[in-house]
Every structure is written in C-alpha cells, then in structure tokens.
C-alpha cells in the first residue's frame, strides 16, 4: 500500500464528514423562513447529525471488526452520499431531518475508523491526523462558502444547494473501493474495545464533547449572530466562511507543534483562550471579523488535537478504533446539545447576549479540563510529518 495513496484516501473521505451540516448553516435563516421553523427547530438540522454521530460511533469499531475497517468506511461514504443526494427530492422539514439523521449515522461510522486507519497505516505518526482534520475543514469550508452562491445561481433552490455535495461522497467511495476489496473479517482478530474504565479516556471524551459543542454552535449560529448584529446575509455568510477557512492551516500546524513540544497542553490551552477572547470580543461589540478570526484559530487547533490524542494513547489500530469510538461517540453526544442549547436560549432571551455568556462559561470549563487531562505525546509523534 503506497503511503501517498493512503493519505489521499484519508483526505477525500474526510472531505465528506461535514458538508451535510455546514451546507445548512449559511442557509439556516432561509430554511427557517421557507419552512416556518423556530430557532430551536432549525438547529435540529445541525444537532441531529452530531447526536447520531455520538449515538452510533461506538458501533463503528464493532462493524469494522465484523466486515473490515476499509469496507465499513466505504459503505459509510456511500450512505452519506445517498442522504445528501436525497435532499434533491424536496425541501420539507421531514426530509431534511431524515437525511440529517441517516447521514449522521454514516458520519459516525467513518470518523472513528478513519482514526484507526491512520494508526494502522502510520503507526508511529499520529500527527498524520492533521491531513484528516484539515480535509474535514476544507469540506466544511467548501459547503459553507458555496451553498449561498449555489442557492442564488439555482434560482433559490434549497434542493440544489443542499444536495450538490453528494458528488464528494461518490468520488470518495470510488477511491475506497480498492481498499474495501482488501478488507475482510480475518484482519480483525484483535477486537476493538471501548476503554470505558480508563480515566484518561473519560477525560478525553469530556474534552471532545465540550470542544464539539462549541464548534457546532459556532458553525450553526455565526451567520445568524452576524445578521442580528446588523450585517447583510451575504456578509454573514462571509463570516462563516472566514471562521471555517482560517481553521485549515491551523489544523495542519497544531498536531505537529504539540508533537514537537512533547505535550499538547500548551497548544490546547492557547486555543481555548483564543476562543474565550473571541467570544468576549463579540459581547463587547468589537469588530466581528476580527472576533471570528480569533475564534476560528482556536477551533482550528482544538479539533485535530481532539482527534490525535486517542490515536497517540493507543498501541494498535484496534485500540485506536476503540479509543476514537469512545471519545467521538461520547463527545459528539455531549456536543450535539451545543447548537440546540444556543437556539433555545436565543428563543427564550430574544437575543444572543445570553447564549454568548453561556458559551464563555463552557470554554472556561473546557480549559480547566485541558489542564488536568494532558500529558506527554508519544515520542514517535515527534517524527510526524
């Protein structure tokens, strides 16, 4: 197996793990108006996939053990593509919710197994996960930045704007066909086990949950916040794009920087403080573009490290699958309530000051957890590319 081909496969698969949600985010206001949804109800379109990612991620390792890691990844990519394409059939609330749920299941299976695949293919280089996280961010950026232009060019068609991203899934599934043919039950003699009683795994899961809740809250609500602050919808979409795009270079740098330092603690806490600063800037009425950039840099560093830490803790691909399934499963389950909570607080308070104050408290709790959970990264990680 050529390493370059494996990196390409990881990257293309990861491109598909966010457009199902981030294509909705810049059109959330439009969806609310056209379908008559409340803020809390509209937030379900980003909350439900994340909730499914939490509920079904623990099954990823079991299914991978049963039918093969690579085969499961390919099937999950096909499922994501099918649900994205199904959105072309209509823009009813019921259809959007159905595709969000089933597509979220597909994402839940692919995520942990891609981490296990990194451990299997690059056993001494966990920072290779930066390719995974950067590609995921690129996919999110493409969907968040182009959904509004596609909506406009298609004559105001939500169906087209939300379904066009199925092309990415079809391409990725085709690339993974070669790996899937080599995948089988025989390779999984060592079974994946969730480290439920491991204190470090529990801490990583809680961290993943707080990080994910913040990330998806920002993704879902940056554009509506901008509109409430008086910006035009097209300018609000630009803020979401900036938030997403700024994460791409950061997600490539953060894992390698933490590996060179020998511990992720400094990078994690710095990223948390950046998020804290950015949200405070929003509450103080400072320029929103600068606040979004600061928040984006923080979020861009936290996510790849949340993916890398379980891989660094594991000794085998099966262990990596178990650790990643637990941290992502429990983490996404916690994080799913982030956008929903912000939407509900917005409905209750009539503005975003209360929800943003709540976000400050969550970030502070995450920073305290980062201080207590982090330790050294495996020495081999220092050689990561």
Secondary structure, DSSP 8 states (H G I E B T S, - for coil): --HHHHHHHHHHHHGGGTHHHHHHHTTHHHHHHHHT--HHHHHHHHHHHHHHHHHHHHHHHHHHHHH-HHHHHHHHHHHHHHHHHHGGG---HHHHHHHHHHHHHHHHHHHHHHHHHHHHHSTT-GGGHHHHHHHHHHHHHHHHHHHHHHHHHTTS-HHHHHHTTHHHHHHHHHHTHHHHHH--GGG--S-----TT-HHHHHHHHHHHHHHHHHHHHHHHHHHHHHHTT--HHHHHHHHHHHHHHHHHHHHHHHHHHHHHTBSHHHHHHHHHHHHHHHHHHHTT--HHHHHHHHHHHHHHHHHHHHHHHHHH-SSHHHHHHHHHHHHHHHHHHHTHHHHHHHHHHHHHSSSHHHHHHHHHHHHHHHHHHHHH--B--GGGGG--
